[in-house]
Amino acid sequence: MMLKVFFSYSHRDEELRNELEVHLSMLKRQGIIDTWHDRRITAGKDIHGQISEHLESADIILLLVSPYFLASDYCYDVEMTRALERHQTGAARVIPVIAQPCAWQAAPFGSLRATPPDGKPVSKFPNIHDAFLAVTNDIRAAALEIQKPSPDSSRPISPARPVTPAARVLEPRSSNLRIKVPFTDRQRDQFLEDSFQFIANFFENSLAELQTRYPEVETSFTRIDAHRFTAAIYVNGVKQASCRIWRGGSTVGDIAYSTGDLGPSNSFNEALSVVDDGLSLLLRPLGLRLVGNDRQQSLSMQGGAEYLWSILVDRLQ
């Protein structure tokens, strides 16, 4: 089954969109995806109607996130809003592609796992092709996951209600339309898996950057298996900080942190657990290093990764 991919982007980022589409060529040649964006609209066609039609039929919706995207009323209020509605019902998969540095974590899609990994903007890569290769790999993985037959695939799916983007722009309405919904075990497990992989990539890239910035620093990152890794920081050859991070269980949080890359496998100094506020899935620290109200804070994937990283580098600062 060929999946339909929809680009939601600001025309100020058209060059980046074009470059990404080039990188997706192999997925198109393999018959995995087909792409669409508004530059495919031919003369005489209704622009809003065409965008709405392709947005409603898309299997994967790419948000090309930049300051221009966040500032665009049409991208933000019409395309992104409808995309997230379809994502929430499982009718489509929304993938934020962080094109330019911006405050995207505060947007409604801030809790979604973005690409490139760690939310590093495409424009910040020394070689932009490295960034788009990572994006392409993430899109491929998402497409192959979507193509897997679902246990409930025999059940009919109610068609999504058509939306007229023009009406969304012209008719006044509230932007406060989020309501609490229950999250399934499958959604929680997927969020946990995505969070762990995000944290692992975050640590690996942060260690590499630390070593690049400081000539006297060497680092080590070791993936023990899919759900465990170790990290270490050496200054002038002396190990100054290290840790183990792994997927926990019923006796600890969902993601456990242990100071030191050696030692008993069941000892930990901090942990993150998957929680929800009825609107989003989040990570909550056990709070062994926190006091007062800070123990009740809930974090995004980025926030959880930063929190654990701060434990590792604290003694070096």
C-alpha positions as CSV (number, residue, x, y, z in Angstrom):
1,M,0.0,0.0,0.0
2,M,1.5,3.3,-1.1
3,L,1.0,6.0,1.6
4,K,0.1,9.6,0.9
5,V,2.5,12.2,2.4
6,F,1.3,15.8,2.8
7,F,3.7,18.7,3.2
8,S,2.5,21.5,5.5
9,Y,5.0,24.3,5.2
10,S,5.5,28.0,4.8
11,H,6.5,29.2,1.3
12,R,9.5,30.9,3.0
13,D,10.8,27.3,3.5
14,E,10.2,26.1,0.0
15,E,13.9,25.4,-0.7
16,L,14.1,23.1,2.3
17,R,10.9,21.4,1.2
18,N,12.3,20.8,-2.2
19,E,15.5,19.4,-0.8
20,L,13.5,17.0,1.5
21,E,11.5,15.8,-1.4
22,V,14.7,14.9,-3.3
23,H,15.8,12.8,-0.3
24,L,12.4,11.0,-0.3
25,S,12.8,10.0,-3.9
26,M,13.9,6.4,-3.0
27,L,10.8,5.9,-0.9
28,K,8.8,7.0,-3.9
29,R,10.7,4.7,-6.3
30,Q,10.1,1.8,-3.9
31,G,6.3,2.5,-4.0
32,I,6.3,3.2,-0.2
33,I,5.0,6.8,-0.4
34,D,3.7,9.4,-2.7
35,T,4.1,13.1,-1.9
36,W,1.9,16.2,-2.3
37,H,2.2,19.9,-1.6
38,D,0.3,23.0,-2.7
39,R,2.7,23.7,-5.6
40,R,1.0,20.7,-7.4
41,I,-2.2,22.7,-7.7
42,T,-2.8,23.5,-11.4
43,A,-4.2,26.7,-12.7
44,G,-7.9,27.2,-12.3
45,K,-8.3,24.7,-9.4
46,D,-9.7,25.9,-6.0
47,I,-6.7,26.3,-3.7
48,H,-8.4,25.8,-0.4
49,G,-10.5,22.9,-1.7
50,Q,-7.4,21.1,-3.1
51,I,-5.4,21.5,0.1
52,S,-8.3,20.3,2.2
53,E,-8.8,17.2,0.0
54,H,-5.2,16.1,0.1
55,L,-4.9,16.9,3.8
56,E,-7.9,14.8,4.6
57,S,-6.6,11.8,2.6
58,A,-3.0,11.9,3.8
59,D,-1.6,9.0,5.7
60,I,1.5,11.0,6.9
61,I,1.5,14.8,7.4
62,L,4.9,16.5,7.6
63,L,5.0,19.8,9.5
64,L,8.0,21.7,8.2
65,V,8.5,23.7,11.4
66,S,10.2,27.1,11.3
67,P,9.5,30.6,12.7
68,Y,7.7,31.2,9.4
69,F,5.5,28.1,9.9
70,L,4.6,29.1,13.5
71,A,3.8,32.7,12.3
72,S,1.6,31.6,9.4
73,D,-2.1,31.7,10.4
74,Y,-2.9,29.2,7.6
75,C,-0.2,26.7,8.5
76,Y,-0.9,26.9,12.2
77,D,-4.6,27.5,12.6
78,V,-5.8,25.5,9.6
79,E,-3.4,22.8,8.4
80,M,-1.7,22.0,11.7
81,T,-5.0,22.1,13.7
82,R,-6.7,19.6,11.4
83,A,-3.5,17.5,11.1
84,L,-3.4,17.0,14.9
85,E,-7.1,16.2,15.0
86,R,-6.5,13.4,12.4
87,H,-3.4,12.3,14.3
88,Q,-5.3,12.1,17.6
89,T,-8.0,9.8,16.0
90,G,-5.3,7.6,14.4
91,A,-6.4,8.6,10.9
92,A,-3.0,10.0,10.1
93,R,0.5,10.3,11.5
94,V,1.9,13.8,12.1
95,I,5.7,14.1,12.0
96,P,7.2,17.5,12.9
97,V,10.3,18.2,10.8
98,I,12.3,20.9,12.6
99,A,13.6,22.9,9.7
100,Q,14.8,26.1,11.5
101,P,15.5,27.0,15.1
102,C,12.2,28.2,16.8
103,A,10.2,27.6,20.0
104,W,8.4,24.6,18.6
105,Q,8.3,22.7,21.9
106,A,5.6,25.1,23.2
107,A,3.3,24.3,20.2
108,P,0.5,21.8,20.4
109,F,2.7,19.2,18.6
110,G,5.5,19.8,21.1
111,S,5.0,16.4,22.7
112,L,5.4,14.5,19.4
113,R,8.7,12.9,18.6
114,A,10.2,15.3,16.1
115,T,12.8,14.7,13.4
116,P,15.8,15.1,13.0
117,P,16.4,13.2,16.2
118,D,16.6,15.4,19.4
119,G,14.8,18.1,17.5
120,K,18.0,19.5,16.1
121,P,17.0,21.9,13.3
122,V,18.0,20.9,9.8
123,S,19.6,24.2,9.2
124,K,22.0,23.6,12.1
125,F,23.7,20.5,10.5
126,P,27.1,21.2,9.0
127,N,25.9,19.1,6.0
128,I,22.2,19.5,5.3
129,H,22.2,16.1,3.6
130,D,23.0,14.4,6.9
131,A,19.9,16.1,8.4
132,F,17.6,15.0,5.6
133,L,19.0,11.5,5.6
134,A,18.0,11.2,9.3
135,V,14.5,12.7,8.4
136,T,14.1,10.2,5.6
137,N,15.0,7.3,7.8
138,D,12.4,8.4,10.3
139,I,9.8,8.8,7.7
140,R,10.6,5.3,6.3
141,A,10.3,3.8,9.7
142,A,6.9,5.5,10.3
143,A,5.7,4.4,6.9
144,L,6.7,0.8,7.4
145,E,5.0,0.8,10.8
146,I,1.8,2.2,9.4
147,Q,1.8,-0.4,6.6
148,K,1.8,-3.2,9.2
149,P,-1.7,-4.9,9.3
150,S,-3.6,-3.9,12.4
151,P,-5.4,-6.5,14.5
152,D,-8.5,-4.4,14.0
153,S,-8.0,-4.0,10.3
154,S,-11.2,-5.9,9.6
155,R,-13.2,-3.3,11.4
156,P,-14.6,-0.5,9.2
157,I,-13.2,3.0,9.8
158,S,-15.5,5.9,9.9
159,P,-14.6,8.5,7.3
160,A,-13.2,11.7,8.6
161,R,-15.5,14.7,8.4
162,P,-14.6,17.1,5.6
163,V,-13.2,20.4,6.6
164,T,-13.3,23.6,4.6
165,P,-10.1,25.5,5.4
166,A,-11.6,28.7,4.1
167,A,-14.4,28.5,6.6
168,R,-11.9,28.0,9.4
169,V,-10.2,31.2,8.5
170,L,-13.3,33.3,8.0
171,E,-15.6,32.1,10.7
172,P,-14.8,33.1,14.3
173,R,-14.2,30.3,16.7
174,S,-12.2,29.6,19.8
175,S,-8.6,28.2,19.6
176,N,-9.3,26.5,23.0
177,L,-10.5,23.2,21.5
178,R,-8.4,20.6,23.3
179,I,-10.4,18.2,25.5
180,K,-9.2,15.4,27.7
181,V,-9.1,12.0,26.1
182,P,-8.0,8.5,27.4
183,F,-4.7,7.1,26.2
184,T,-4.5,3.4,25.3
185,D,-1.8,1.1,26.6
186,R,-0.5,0.9,23.0
187,Q,-0.1,4.7,22.9
188,R,1.7,4.7,26.3
189,D,4.1,1.9,25.3
190,Q,4.9,3.7,22.0
191,F,5.5,7.0,23.8
192,L,7.8,5.1,26.3
193,E,9.7,3.5,23.4
194,D,10.0,6.8,21.5
195,S,11.1,8.6,24.7
196,F,13.9,6.1,25.5
197,Q,15.2,6.2,21.9
198,F,15.1,10.0,22.0
199,I,17.0,10.1,25.3
200,A,19.6,7.6,23.9
201,N,20.1,9.7,20.7
202,F,20.2,12.9,22.9
203,F,23.0,11.5,25.1
204,E,25.0,10.1,22.1
205,N,24.9,13.5,20.2
206,S,25.5,15.5,23.4
207,L,28.6,13.5,24.2
208,A,29.9,13.9,20.7
209,E,29.4,17.6,20.8
210,L,31.1,17.9,24.2
211,Q,34.1,16.1,22.9
212,T,34.2,18.3,19.9
213,R,34.1,21.5,22.0
214,Y,36.8,20.7,24.6
215,P,40.1,19.2,23.4
216,E,40.8,17.8,26.9
217,V,37.5,15.9,27.0
218,E,36.9,12.4,25.7
219,T,33.5,10.6,25.9
220,S,32.1,7.2,25.6
221,F,28.6,6.0,24.6
222,T,27.8,2.3,24.5
223,R,24.5,0.7,23.6
224,I,24.3,-2.5,25.6
225,D,21.1,-3.5,23.9
226,A,17.9,-1.9,22.5
227,H,16.8,-0.8,26.0
228,R,20.1,-0.1,27.8
229,F,23.1,2.2,27.3
230,T,26.0,3.7,29.2
231,A,27.7,7.1,29.0
232,A,31.0,8.4,30.4
233,I,33.0,11.6,30.3
234,Y,36.8,11.7,30.7
235,V,38.8,14.9,31.4
236,N,42.5,14.5,30.6
237,G,42.0,10.7,30.6
238,V,40.4,10.6,34.0
239,K,36.7,9.5,34.3
240,Q,34.8,12.4,35.8
241,A,31.2,11.3,35.2
242,S,29.3,8.3,34.0
243,C,25.9,6.7,34.1
244,R,23.7,3.8,33.0
245,I,20.2,4.4,31.6
246,W,17.7,1.6,30.9
247,R,14.1,0.8,30.5
248,G,12.8,0.1,34.0
249,G,9.8,-1.9,35.3
250,S,7.4,-2.2,38.1
251,T,10.0,-1.7,40.8
252,V,11.4,1.5,39.4
253,G,10.2,4.1,36.9
254,D,9.8,3.4,33.2
255,I,13.2,4.9,32.4
256,A,15.8,4.4,35.2
257,Y,19.1,6.4,35.7
258,S,22.0,5.1,37.7
259,T,25.1,7.2,38.5
260,G,28.2,5.2,37.3
261,D,28.4,2.9,34.3
262,L,29.2,-0.1,36.5
263,G,27.5,-1.6,39.6
264,P,24.3,-3.5,40.5
265,S,21.8,-3.6,37.6
266,N,18.9,-2.9,40.0
267,S,20.3,0.2,41.7
268,F,19.1,3.6,40.5
269,N,19.4,7.3,41.5
270,E,16.5,8.7,39.5
271,A,13.7,7.5,37.2
272,L,11.1,8.9,34.8
273,S,7.6,7.5,34.5
274,V,5.1,7.9,31.7
275,V,2.1,10.0,32.9
276,D,-0.7,12.0,31.2
277,D,-2.6,15.1,31.9
278,G,-5.6,14.0,29.9
279,L,-4.2,16.0,26.9
280,S,-0.7,14.8,26.4
281,L,1.7,12.0,27.4
282,L,4.6,13.2,29.5
283,L,7.5,12.1,31.6
284,R,7.5,12.7,35.4
285,P,10.7,12.4,37.4
286,L,10.6,10.2,40.6
287,G,12.0,13.3,42.2
288,L,15.0,11.9,44.1
289,R,17.0,15.0,43.1
290,L,14.1,17.5,43.4
291,V,12.3,19.2,46.2
292,G,8.9,20.7,46.8
293,N,6.6,21.3,43.9
294,D,9.4,20.4,41.4
295,R,8.7,16.8,42.2
296,Q,5.3,17.1,40.5
297,Q,6.6,18.6,37.2
298,S,5.9,16.7,34.0
299,L,8.4,16.9,31.1
300,S,8.4,16.4,27.4
301,M,10.8,14.0,25.8
302,Q,13.3,16.9,25.3
303,G,12.7,18.0,28.9
304,G,13.2,14.4,30.3
305,A,16.5,14.0,28.3
306,E,17.8,17.4,29.5
307,Y,16.9,16.5,33.1
308,L,18.9,13.2,33.0
309,W,21.7,14.9,31.1
310,S,21.9,17.6,33.8
311,I,22.5,14.9,36.4
312,L,25.4,13.5,34.4
313,V,27.2,16.8,33.8
314,D,26.3,18.5,37.1
315,R,29.6,17.6,38.8
316,L,31.6,19.0,35.8
317,Q,29.8,22.4,36.0
